[in-house]
Amino acid sequence: MIEAVIWDFGGVLTTSPFEAFARFERERGFPVDIIRRTNAANHLENAWAKFERAEIDADTFDRLFAEESLALGGAEVRGSEVLPLLVGDLRPEMVAALKRIGQHFKTGCITNNLPANAIGSQSGRSLYVAEVMVLFDHVIESAKIGLRKPDPRIYRMMVEALGVDAKNCVYLDDLGVNLKPAREMGMTTIKVVDAAQAIAELEQATGLKLG
């Protein structure tokens, strides 16, 4: 029996930043996937991880990401140039599914995010949309608590906040590394590739008609 549906934000309720990463790399002549490979290398303690836990400021992130990308792929990618690429477009069909699910189940959002204004101050646009965030019963943001996915503690915090059993939860994320801890806790997991696929799997998991 499903009690709650827990969502990632970027790449789930919004389009994936990976397309923007690839376009940026092509335009600059950088090695293919240098941004994603830099994000993935030493993924628990790299510049990205530290920034999402609010352990470093934007200037330090800019410098460290450049150093890491240079060491990894031979191309210096400034962190300050990567941040605006994170801002995706809302997927209206996913937001509609969230609203429908919220009428029947508890909802939560676990997001690896960045310190306040890290993106908005540079792109003129916030990474999060207030009208969507208020739809959740509970939201956990990595930069506010100093923990980030895939640390198992952040999933346990959500389950406790919602007052549900992990085995009765569905969790959606676009990254497999973030789905693993949820699956190990007993959650039903959905790796989001696109909206149509995610909604189809959500319908199967919840028994609701969402399309």
Secondary structure in CASP SS format (residue, H / E / C, confidence):
PFRMAT SS
TARGET T0000
AUTHOR 0000-0000-0000
METHOD secondary structure of the structure
MODEL  1
M C 1.00
I C 1.00
E C 1.00
A E 1.00
V E 1.00
I E 1.00
W E 1.00
D C 1.00
F C 1.00
G C 1.00
G C 1.00
V C 1.00
L C 1.00
T E 1.00
T C 1.00
S C 1.00
P C 1.00
F H 1.00
E H 1.00
A H 1.00
F H 1.00
A H 1.00
R H 1.00
F H 1.00
E H 1.00
R H 1.00
E H 1.00
R H 1.00
G C 1.00
F C 1.00
P C 1.00
V C 1.00
D C 1.00
I H 1.00
I H 1.00
R H 1.00
R H 1.00
T H 1.00
N H 1.00
A H 1.00
A C 1.00
N C 1.00
H C 1.00
L C 1.00
E C 1.00
N C 1.00
A H 1.00
W H 1.00
A H 1.00
K H 1.00
F H 1.00
E H 1.00
R C 1.00
A C 1.00
E C 1.00
I C 1.00
D C 1.00
A H 1.00
D H 1.00
T H 1.00
F H 1.00
D H 1.00
R H 1.00
L H 1.00
F H 1.00
A H 1.00
E H 1.00
E H 1.00
S H 1.00
L H 1.00
A H 1.00
L H 1.00
G H 1.00
G C 1.00
A C 1.00
E C 1.00
V C 1.00
R C 1.00
G H 1.00
S H 1.00
E H 1.00
V H 1.00
L H 1.00
P H 1.00
L H 1.00
L H 1.00
V C 1.00
G C 1.00
D C 1.00
L E 1.00
R C 1.00
P H 1.00
E H 1.00
M H 1.00
V H 1.00
A H 1.00
A H 1.00
L H 1.00
K H 1.00
R H 1.00
I H 1.00
G H 1.00
Q C 1.00
H C 1.00
F C 1.00
K E 1.00
T E 1.00
G E 1.00
C E 1.00
I E 1.00
T E 1.00
N C 1.00
N C 1.00
L C 1.00
P C 1.00
A C 1.00
N C 1.00
A C 1.00
I C 1.00
G H 1.00
S H 1.00
Q H 1.00
S H 1.00
G C 1.00
R C 1.00
S C 1.00
L C 1.00
Y C 1.00
V C 1.00
A H 1.00
E H 1.00
V H 1.00
M H 1.00
V C 1.00
L C 1.00
F C 1.00
D C 1.00
H E 1.00
V E 1.00
I E 1.00
E E 1.00
S H 1.00
A H 1.00
K H 1.00
I H 1.00
G C 1.00
L C 1.00
R C 1.00
K C 1.00
P C 1.00
D C 1.00
P H 1.00
R H 1.00
I H 1.00
Y H 1.00
R H 1.00
M H 1.00
M H 1.00
V H 1.00
E H 1.00
A H 1.00
L H 1.00
G C 1.00
V C 1.00
D C 1.00
A H 1.00
K H 1.00
N H 1.00
C E 1.00
V E 1.00
Y E 1.00
L E 1.00
D E 1.00
D C 1.00
L C 1.00
G H 1.00
V H 1.00
N H 1.00
L H 1.00
K H 1.00
P H 1.00
A H 1.00
R H 1.00
E H 1.00
M C 1.00
G C 1.00
M C 1.00
T E 1.00
T E 1.00
I E 1.00
K E 1.00
V C 1.00
V C 1.00
D C 1.00
A H 1.00
A H 1.00
Q H 1.00
A H 1.00
I H 1.00
A H 1.00
E H 1.00
L H 1.00
E H 1.00
Q H 1.00
A H 1.00
T H 1.00
G C 1.00
L C 1.00
K C 1.00
L C 1.00
G C 1.00
END
